[in-house]
């Protein structure tokens, strides 16, 4: 029995070897004929057949061994070892064959599966990620000029009825009528309103005066601002004197500006005349008549003879008499504020310190050397202080300097004016009647000091009696021309 069983096992093993050999030759022939997927399918089929037959034989041999009680362990070990070697040899050979057959062509390769001839390969192999930008326009897209076609345009016919709505316009809301817009009103300016009310006959502008005047040149200074010479842009050979004042929030300061404008707007012959007022930003521009020079400009060259000084005094008294009749006090009479025209006119200027006679005036205002004693003492005063200042101005015109000219300290100056007797001429030699006129004007008692009208009448009487010599406007104009001519100054 043991021999029969062993012979049976050996028979089965020989059969399996022959079967594997046949399958191996079948797979080899199949691999040589088929490529790609067919090759892989054939391999899988051969392996399935090989392992299927081996396992079937293995089961049959094991069944026979179980039936046989005389089988030995050595035979089982020998058969299992042989089967393992056979499986290992088959797997390695199949792996080698399958590895060589599973080589696939690259997706980007131009190699054909049917032909291995590289002579017909026209394209170069590109690595993955390499792209060429296609020329969508073509190689000669920019070489062909566009054909010149003259386009003709035709206007569409206008149909006015098309744009007319069939429904009437209805406003939004409950209002049936279109509401009217409120009138355009400028921002109210209280100061401008007061100026327009005080100057009804003088043009008041709120535009930039630089658009109307140019060629500015400073010619003097006033109490509230500097005075410049300017030329009109649109009127040839028209020159004006413009006083520019800075507006301050002080109420009294604004009142003094309005008072000064009102005095110049009166149009008196012996008062500087106001032409136009411009309110621009925070400044007030006062356009006035341009005069030739001031009396002080003549004094810079030489002293004024007595007959010319008398004429200037008479013209100044006319202006003061008019001011006092309108209840105004100048408070700053001096040679700098007496202007001379080309035809010998004499005009009062700079009314920045002017005040009313109907109010209580006790402020110490004016120029120190021309102040009356009551102004220095800060007592109540009236228009008589202008007569004292005119007497000092007469001395200044003939002496070329006012009294106490050498005193620079204000305290010493005020002490000299209050303690010493009334001043008189120092450097000139006037007539006796001129000295008497100055002594009358420089009366220390305000109540006995004369008014402007009284002094004017007294001078006329003395001139008619030939006690005083008085020039006229033509004589004064010739004198000023002679003094201010370039030859005489050199």
ChimeraX attribute file (.defattr): number of C-alpha atoms within 10 A of each C-alpha:
attribute: neighborCount
match mode: 1-to-1
recipient: residues
	/A:1	10
	/A:2	12
	/A:3	10
	/A:4	10
	/A:5	18
	/A:6	20
	/A:7	12
	/A:8	15
	/A:9	22
	/A:10	14
	/A:11	12
	/A:12	17
	/A:13	19
	/A:14	12
	/A:15	15
	/A:16	21
	/A:17	15
	/A:18	12
	/A:19	16
	/A:20	22
	/A:21	14
	/A:22	13
	/A:23	17
	/A:24	19
	/A:25	13
	/A:26	14
	/A:27	21
	/A:28	16
	/A:29	11
	/A:30	17
	/A:31	20
	/A:32	10
	/A:33	10
	/A:34	14
	/A:35	16
	/A:36	14
	/A:37	11
	/A:38	13
	/A:39	19
	/A:40	15
	/A:41	13
	/A:42	18
	/A:43	22
	/A:44	13
	/A:45	13
	/A:46	20
	/A:47	18
	/A:48	12
	/A:49	15
	/A:50	21
	/A:51	13
	/A:52	12
	/A:53	16
	/A:54	21
	/A:55	13
	/A:56	12
	/A:57	17
	/A:58	19
	/A:59	12
	/A:60	14
	/A:61	20
	/A:62	14
	/A:63	11
	/A:64	16
	/A:65	18
	/A:66	11
	/A:67	11
	/A:68	15
	/A:69	11
	/A:70	13
	/A:71	17
	/A:72	12
	/A:73	8
	/A:74	8
	/A:75	12
	/A:76	14
	/A:77	10
	/A:78	10
	/A:79	14
	/A:80	12
	/A:81	11
	/A:82	12
	/A:83	16
	/A:84	11
	/A:85	11
	/A:86	14
	/A:87	15
	/A:88	12
	/A:89	11
	/A:90	16
	/A:91	13
	/A:92	11
	/A:93	12
	/A:94	17
	/A:95	12
	/A:96	10
	/A:97	15
	/A:98	15
	/A:99	9
	/A:100	9
	/A:101	17
	/A:102	13
	/A:103	10
	/A:104	10
	/A:105	12
	/A:106	8
	/A:107	8
	/A:108	10
	/A:109	12
	/A:110	15
	/A:111	16
	/A:112	11
	/A:113	10
	/A:114	6
	/A:115	7
	/A:116	9
	/A:117	9
	/A:118	10
	/A:119	6
	/A:120	8
	/A:121	11
	/A:122	8
	/A:123	8
	/A:124	8
	/A:125	11
	/A:126	11
	/A:127	9
	/A:128	8
	/A:129	5
	/A:130	6
	/A:131	8
	/A:132	5
	/A:133	5
	/A:134	7
	/A:135	8
	/A:136	7
	/A:137	8
	/A:138	8
	/A:139	8
	/A:140	7
	/A:141	10
	/A:142	9
	/A:143	7
	/A:144	7
	/A:145	7
	/A:146	7
	/A:147	6
	/A:148	6
	/A:149	6
	/A:150	6
	/A:151	6
	/A:152	5
	/A:153	6
	/A:154	6
	/A:155	5
	/A:156	6
	/A:157	6
	/A:158	8
	/A:159	8
	/A:160	7
	/A:161	8
	/A:162	8
	/A:163	8
	/A:164	9
	/A:165	8
	/A:166	8
	/A:167	6
	/A:168	7
	/A:169	7
	/A:170	11
	/A:171	11
	/A:172	9
	/A:173	6
	/A:174	7
	/A:175	9
	/A:176	9
	/A:177	9
	/A:178	9
	/A:179	8
	/A:180	6
	/A:181	6
	/A:182	6
	/A:183	6
	/A:184	6
	/A:185	6
	/A:186	6
	/A:187	6
	/A:188	8
	/A:189	8
	/A:190	8
	/A:191	14
	/A:192	16
	/A:193	11
	/A:194	12
	/A:195	20
	/A:196	16
	/A:197	10
	/A:198	15
	/A:199	21
	/A:200	11
	/A:201	12
	/A:202	17
	/A:203	12
	/A:204	18
	/A:205	15
	/A:206	12
	/A:207	12
	/A:208	13
	/A:209	16
	/A:210	13
	/A:211	10
	/A:212	13
	/A:213	20
	/A:214	14
	/A:215	12
	/A:216	15
	/A:217	13
	/A:218	13
	/A:219	12
	/A:220	15
	/A:221	15
	/A:222	17
	/A:223	12
	/A:224	18
	/A:225	17
	/A:226	15
	/A:227	23
	/A:228	19
	/A:229	22
	/A:230	21
	/A:231	19
	/A:232	16
	/A:233	15
	/A:234	10
	/A:235	10
	/A:236	8
	/A:237	9
	/A:238	13
	/A:239	20
	/A:240	21
	/A:241	24
	/A:242	29
	/A:243	22
	/A:244	19
	/A:245	18
	/A:246	14
	/A:247	16
	/A:248	11
	/A:249	8
	/A:250	8
	/A:251	8
	/A:252	10
	/A:253	15
	/A:254	15
	/A:255	15
	/A:256	17
	/A:257	20
	/A:258	19
	/A:259	21
	/A:260	21
	/A:261	22
	/A:262	18
	/A:263	21
	/A:264	21
	/A:265	21
	/A:266	16
	/A:267	13
	/A:268	16
	/A:269	15
	/A:270	20
	/A:271	26
	/A:272	25
	/A:273	21
	/A:274	24
	/A:275	19
	/A:276	19
	/A:277	23
	/A:278	19
	/A:279	19
	/A:280	14
	/A:281	11
	/A:282	9
	/A:283	13
	/A:284	20
	/A:285	22
	/A:286	23
	/A:287	24
	/A:288	22
	/A:289	17
	/A:290	20
	/A:291	20
	/A:292	16
	/A:293	18
	/A:294	20
	/A:295	23
	/A:296	21
	/A:297	17
	/A:298	20
	/A:299	19
	/A:300	12
	/A:301	13
	/A:302	15
	/A:303	19
	/A:304	23
	/A:305	16
	/A:306	21
	/A:307	16
	/A:308	20
	/A:309	23
	/A:310	22
	/A:311	21
	/A:312	27
	/A:313	22
	/A:314	20
	/A:315	21
	/A:316	22
	/A:317	23
	/A:318	20
	/A:319	20
	/A:320	26
	/A:321	20
	/A:322	17
	/A:323	21
	/A:324	20
	/A:325	14
	/A:326	12
	/A:327	15
	/A:328	21
	/A:329	23
	/A:330	23
	/A:331	26
	/A:332	25
	/A:333	28
	/A:334	25
	/A:335	23
	/A:336	20
	/A:337	18
	/A:338	24
	/A:339	25
	/A:340	25
	/A:341	18
	/A:342	17
	/A:343	15
	/A:344	22
	/A:345	19
	/A:346	28
	/A:347	23
	/A:348	28
	/A:349	24
	/A:350	23
	/A:351	27
	/A:352	21
	/A:353	19
	/A:354	20
	/A:355	21
	/A:356	17
	/A:357	16
	/A:358	9
	/A:359	11
	/A:360	12
	/A:361	17
	/A:362	15
	/A:363	13
	/A:364	16
	/A:365	15
	/A:366	21
	/A:367	13
	/A:368	15
	/A:369	20
	/A:370	23
	/A:371	22
	/A:372	30
	/A:373	23
	/A:374	19
	/A:375	20
	/A:376	18
	/A:377	13
	/A:378	14
	/A:379	14
	/A:380	12
	/A:381	18
	/A:382	24
	/A:383	23
	/A:384	23
	/A:385	25
	/A:386	25
	/A:387	26
	/A:388	25
	/A:389	23
	/A:390	24
	/A:391	23
	/A:392	28
	/A:393	26
	/A:394	27
	/A:395	24
	/A:396	27
	/A:397	27
	/A:398	23
	/A:399	22
	/A:400	21
	/A:401	21
	/A:402	22
	/A:403	21
	/A:404	14
	/A:405	10
	/A:406	9
	/A:407	13
	/A:408	10
	/A:409	8
	/A:410	11
	/A:411	9
	/A:412	11
	/A:413	17
	/A:414	19
	/A:415	12
	/A:416	15
	/A:417	21
	/A:418	15
	/A:419	9
	/A:420	8
	/A:421	11
	/A:422	18
	/A:423	17
	/A:424	19
	/A:425	19
	/A:426	14
	/A:427	13
	/A:428	17
	/A:429	13
	/A:430	15
	/A:431	12
	/A:432	10
	/A:433	13
	/A:434	22
	/A:435	16
	/A:436	12
	/A:437	15
	/A:438	22
	/A:439	17
	/A:440	18
	/A:441	27
	/A:442	25
	/A:443	20
	/A:444	18
	/A:445	11
	/A:446	19
	/A:447	10
	/A:448	11
	/A:449	19
	/A:450	17
	/A:451	19
	/A:452	26
	/A:453	15
	/A:454	12
	/A:455	20
	/A:456	18
	/A:457	12
	/A:458	12
	/A:459	22
	/A:460	15
	/A:461	13
	/A:462	15
	/A:463	15
	/A:464	11
	/A:465	10
	/A:466	10
	/A:467	15
	/A:468	18
	/A:469	18
	/A:470	21
	/A:471	16
	/A:472	14
	/A:473	19
	/A:474	13
	/A:475	16
	/A:476	23
	/A:477	17
	/A:478	13
	/A:479	17
	/A:480	22
	/A:481	16
	/A:482	13
	/A:483	19
	/A:484	15
	/A:485	11
	/A:486	9
	/A:487	8
	/A:488	10
	/A:489	10
	/A:490	5
